[in-house]
Amino acid sequence: MRLYLVRHGAAVSEEADPARPLSSQGKEQAEKIARFLRPLGISVRSISHSEKLRAAQTAGVLAGSITSGEGARERSGLSPMDPVEPLAAELGRETGDLMIVGHLPFLGRLASLLVVGNPERKIVTFREAATVCLERTPTAGGLTGQVWRIAWTVTPETLP
């Protein structure tokens, strides 16, 4: 199973617009990531995003570049300060690839919990529109359980 964690692109300030939509820079960041993902032929069961507009807009841009059986959909429990443990437990039972578009510190805490078992131990930096691909594999020797690892990460700044 692969899990694609994506931080939303840059948003306008709360003073400019309390809904905090993507800024022109944020739209460009999301489009860069979408252009990177398109040739990879990624197929996910769903693209889940938080209730916040900037995450929904980022997910919408990405949905045009990957195959998603259920499309982009809003999901509760993905806000910046939400606990990560309920989603981590759910992911342990999941079999299909998924994409989650969200925020800090939630995404960083989720990645840390899955990979090293501690949501407080920072293992990856999520810049604006950064995408981190995690892979889950069974543990060695046929033992029950699973191991998550970081397969790759990309940011708009690293792309042409």
Salt bridges, closest charged atoms under 4 A:
GLU70 OE2 - ARG45 NH1 3.03
GLU70 OE1 - ARG73 NE 3.14
GLU90 OE1 - ARG75 NH2 2.64
GLU94 OE1 - ARG45 NH2 2.90
GLU120 OE2 - ARG109 NH2 2.49
GLU135 OE2 - ARG2 NH2 2.53
GLU135 OE1 - ARG149 NH2 2.37
GLU157 OE1 - ARG127 NE 3.49
